[in-house]
Amino acid sequence: MAVEVKELLEAGVHFGHLTRKWDPNMAPYVYMERNGIHIINLYKTAAKIDEAGEALAKIATSGRKILFVATKKQAKDIVAEKAGSINMPFITERWPGGMLTNFVTIRKAVKKMAMIDRMKKDGTFLTLSKKERLQVDRLRAKLEKNLGSIVDMTRLPGALFVVDIKREHIAIKEAQKLNIPIFAMVDTNSDPRQVDYVIPANDDASKSIDKVLSYVTASIAAGLADRKSDKDQDDDNETVAPTKKRASKAVVADEEE
């Protein structure tokens, strides 16, 4: 999916923050200043989307998960939809402290959800008192809200994709500690040095977030498709190999006769 500068422009990806709020480390990505607002260089944004997309596709092809993080109001629904469409985990509620650095504990909480679901299936849930059932239901709802979207993430993610690194600073720090690659939309008020793959972009407008994520998730989807075709090819090769073996055995038997 080729990145079109015109589409980025129409989505308002170029609008940065007020000049007085800028981070000087974003200078390489700023094109100009207009009416007290920094304008992002969209040609650099397009190049960075391509670069990030290529790296994310490789991670997806390797079979590792990419965790999307966006808890700000205008990004939540977009991230949930886009990440969900490619079956990737996402956090759109409050970031659970220790989500990465204390992953074992987070997995225990996820397993607790599965245990409650099993209780409901096998009838154990009905043996509880009314008060206990209410407590269990509340716990299940709370866990679902905060961790429901990472149920399939059985190990640490291969990468983090963040919308607004200032807001998600705890997630950024945890990923840095564990050397997990960080991909992010970085606005002019943020320090790009915290991120491995910077996508200079307006991280406040829903149209901008939607446009950038469309490109990013398309790249990941391409990586997943490559993985599937490689897997299918391996399965075909495994099927062909025994057939060839049987055929060669038959030839040897004929020759012996």
N, C-alpha and C positions, 0 to 999 in steps of 0.2 A: 504494500500500500504506500504509494509515493506521497511524500509530505508536500502539500501545496501551500506556499507562502500566502497566497490570496485567501485561502480558507482560514488560515491562522489569523489573518488581518480581520476578516469578517467576524470571527469569533471573539475579537478583542483581546487576543493573547498578548498583544504588544503593550497594553497599558500597565505601567509599573506603579509604584507608590509615589507619594509626594517627595520632592527632591530632598527636603529636610529630614526625611525618615530613611534615607537610603543607606546601604552598607557599601562602603568604598570598594570592597572586594568584588562587587558586581559590575564595576566599571567596564570590563571587557565586553560585557553583554548589553550595555546601554548604547542606543543609537543616538539619541538626542534628548533634550529637555523641552517640553512644551507646556505652557501655562502652569508651571510649577510642578509638573509631573514627568517622571522619567519614562521614556519610550524605549522598549526593548527591541533589539535588533532581531527581526524575525528570520533573517537568513541564517543567523547563528542558532536560533531556536530550532529551525528545520533540520540543520546539520546535527544538532545534539539529539533530536528525536530519533533520527536515523541511527546514530551511534548507540543510543540506549536500546532501541528496538532490536538491533543486531545482537547485542549482549543478552537481552532478555530472552530472545528466541533460542539462543544456545542453552541457557539455563533451563528453559521449558523442554527442549529436546533431550536434555540429560535426565529428565524425570523429576527434577526438584521443584518444589512449590515456590511461588512468589507471593509474599504477604503484602497486601495493600493496606495502607493506613491513612485514614482521613476522618477526623472527628468533627470538622467544622460543618455547620448546618448546610451550606450551599454545595458541599462535596459529598456528603453522606450517601444520599440516594443514588447519585451517579456512580460512585465507587462500588456500592453494593450491586448495582445492576451490571456494570461492566465486568467486575471481577467474577461475579456469579455466572455470567455468560460463558466464561472460559474455565469454570470450575476451580478458581483460585481462592484461597482464604483471604478474609479481609476483617479489619477492625474499624467500625464506624461509631461505636460508642466510646466511652472513656477507656483510655489505654490501661490494661491491667498491669500494675507494677510487677516487674519480674517476668513479664510475658515471654521474654527470650532468655534472660539470665537465670531465671528459675523455672525453666520450661517443664521440668518433671512435676512440679506442683500444679502447674496449669493443666497438664495432661490428666492429673488425678481428678481435677474438677470436671474435666470433659468426660472422664470415665464414670463419674458420679451421675452425670446426665443419662448415660447409657444404662446404668444400674437402675435408675428410677423408671426408665422406659421398660426395662425387663420386668420390674415389679408390677407394672400396669398390665403387661401382657400375660404373665403367669398367674395373676390373681392375688399375689401377695399384698398388693396395694389396698385391696378391699378388706384385708384382715386388720388394717390399722384403724385407730379411732378417728372420728370425724376431725378432731383437732390436729392429729398427726398428719392426716391426708392433706389438710389445708396447708400445713407447714411445708410438706414435701412438694406440693404444687407450687407454692411461692418460691421455693428454692430452685425448682426446675425452671420456672419462668425467668428468674434472675440469671441463672446460668445460661439459658438460651439467649437472652438479650445480649449478654457480654461475650459469650464464647461460642454461640451456636454456629457462627460462620467459620470457625476453625476446627470443627469436628474432624474433618478429614486430614488435618495437618498433624501427622503422627511423629514427625521429627522437625528439627529447626529448619526454617525456610532457606532456600538457596539465595534469596535476595529480598530486599524490602523496597516497596515503591510508596513514597510519601507525598502527600499533598500538603504543603505548608510546613516547612521544617522548623519554623519558630514555634508553632503550636505543638508539634509532635516531637519536641526536644528530648523527651524521656525515651521514646522509641529509638530515636537517632543514637543516643548515648548507649543504649543496650546493644544495638546492632554494631556499633563501633567496638565495644568491648569484646564481642565475639567474632570480629572481622567478617561480618556479613555485609556483602556489597549493598550500598544504598543508592537507589535511583530516586530522583525527586524533581517535582516542579518547584523551582526556586524563584521567588519574586525579588524585586530590587531592594527590599528591606532586610534580606537574609544573607548569611555568610555561606557562599557556595563551597568553601573549603571543607565543610563538614560532610559533603556528599561525594560519592565516587563518580556518579553519572548525573551531571547537572542538566536540567532542561529549563533554561530561563523562560519564565512565563508568568502571566497573571494568574495567581492562585486564589483569587477572591471571587471572580465571576464564574457562574455555573457554566456558561457557554464555553469559556476558555478551558475549564477543567474537562468538560465533556469532549471537546475537540482533541485535546492532547491525549486523553485516555483512550479515545477511539483508535488513534494511531498505535499507541502502546499495546493495547489488548489485541489488535490485529496482528502485530508482530509475534506476540506470545502464542496466539492461535495458530500462526504459521509454523512456529516451533513445535507445537503439540501435534500438528498434522504430520510433520516430518518424522516425529517419534513414532507415530502410529504406523506410517508407511514402512519405516525400518523394521518395526516389530512384525508387521504382516509378512514382510519379505523373509525375515528370519524363520517365521512359522512355516512358510512355503518351502524354504530350504530344508527344514527339518523333516517335512513330509516327503520331499523328493528323495532325500538321502536313503531312507530305509527301502524305498521302491527300487533304487539303483542297486542296493546291496542284494535285494532278493533276486533281481534280474541277473546280476553277475554270478550268484550262487547257482542259478538255473543253468547258465552257460557252462559253468565248470562241471556240473552234474552231467550235462549232455555230452561234453567232451570225454568224460570218464567212461560213459557208456559206449 
